[in-house]
């Protein structure tokens, strides 16, 4: 697999990234924790959840087709006041799995592959490996490798994730490089 995809996304709820980093360093948030349970990695700050990363395959709700199963996504993601801002397998968008990345119009060997709309049965995205998880007084980091898998050709694209989470009282900042 020599096909590589590179994207960088920075998300936060207030301020700028520079002020975010300096504020976080001065806050001294030593209360970052990472808990693992049932193939879920939950990052929390001062005892409050910030986000959960699904390492194992999460099955769709009862009665939904198996092609909606997914691994390697974030849900739930919380605001600092505890509101969940993602959804997993919503009733009208079963192919939506919290925060994830999937291409809709990929051309490979003269075939169109849609990794997002799983109901098309053309492709999916799956976690290959959780490469490292760590945290310090300011941030938590997740490194992972995902495969974009064509139903016809098998894995055709390798994706490397680096997700950095900088939680705080007023906002949580996420730096996501893929």
N, C-alpha and C positions, 0 to 999 in steps of 0.2 A: 504494500500500500504506500505509494509515493505521493498521493494526493493530500495536500495540507490546506487547512482553512485557518485564517488568522483574523480574529476580530477582538476588539477591546471595548468594553462597556463599563462605564462608571455610573453608579446610581446612588443617589442620596436624597434625603427629604428636605434639606434646608442648607443654606450656606454654600461655600465653595469647597473644593477638595483641599485646598491649602489650609483654609481655616479649620476644616474638619480634622486634618492631621495634627495641627498645633493644639487645637482644643483637646483632642483625645490624649495627647501626650501629657498635657497639664492636668487632666482629670485623674490620671493614674488609676484607670479602671482595672484593678487587679482581680476583679471578680468575673473574668471570662472563664467559662467552663465548656467542655465538650463531653456530652454524655452519649454513650452508644447503647442501643437497645433494639433488638430484632432488626438488624441491618439498617437502622436509622441513626444518623449522627446529628444530634441537636446541639447547636451553639446557643448558650445562654449568657446573659450579662446580669450580674447582681441578682441571680435567681430567677430571672424572667427570660423566657425563650425569645430568641432572635430569628432563628430559622432552622429547618430540618432538611438534611440531605439524604435522599433515598438511595442507598447503596444496593440493596437487594431489589428484586423485581416486585413491584407493587401491582397487585391484581386489580382489575376494574371492579366496580360494585356488582353485586349479584344480579344476574340477568343480562349483563353487558358482555359483548363478545371478547374473547381472549386476546384479539389483536390490539386491544387498548392497553394491555399491560406495559409497564415502563419501568426503567431504572435510570439512575443518574439525573435526578431533577430535584429542585428545591420546593418544598411545601410542607407545612405552612411557612410563610415569611410574615413577620410581625412588625408593626410600628412600635415605637418605644412605649406607647400607652396600651399595647396589647391587642390592637386590632389586627386581624388576619387580612392580608392584602393579596393573597393568591388563592386559587381554588384548584382542587384536584378532582378530575373526572366530573365536571359539572354536567347536569342533566342534559343541557342542550349543546354541549361541546365536550363530549367524552374524550376527545383526542387532546384536550388541554390538560397539562399536568403541571400546575404551578409555574415555576420559572424553569424553563428549559430552552434548548436551542435545536431547531430542526429546519432544514431547507425544504421548500415546497416544489421547486422546479430544478431538479438536478439532472443533467444529461450525462449518461455514462454508456459507452459502447452503443450509441444510437438508440438508447432507451431513456424514457423520462421516468424519473423516480421522485416520489413525493414522500419525504420522511415525516412530515407533519400530520397529514390526514391519514391516520392509520387505517381507517375504514377502506381505503383504496387497496390495501394489501400489497403495496408496491415497495414499502420499506419501513424501517423503524430505526430508533437510536437506542443503544443499550450500553450500560457501563461495562467496560472491560476490566478496569482495575481502579482501585482507590490507592493512589500512589503515596500520599502522605497527608496527615492531618496533624496540625500543631496549633498552639496558641501561646501568646505571651501576655504581658500586662496591657497591651494596647489593641491587639488584633488576633483574629483566628484565621488560619490559612487551610484551604483544601486544595490538593492537587489530585486530578483524576484523569483517566483516559477513557474516552467513549468511542464506540464504533457506530458509524452510519452503515446500516445493513440493508442491502437490496434483497428483496425476496428472491429475485432471479439469480443474482451474481454473488450473494454473500456480502461480507464486509468490503466496502469500497472506499471508505474515508475514515481516517483516524483523526479524532479531535482531542486535544489536550486542554484541560481546564485548569486555571488557577483562579480560585475565588478567595478574595480577602474580605473579611467582615470586620468593620470597625464600629462596634455598638456604642451608644451613648444615650444620655437622658433626653435630649431634644430630637435626635434623629439617629438612624443607623445608616452607615455608609457601606456600600458594597462595591468592590473593584472586581470586575469579572473579565478575565482575559481568556480567550479561546482561539 
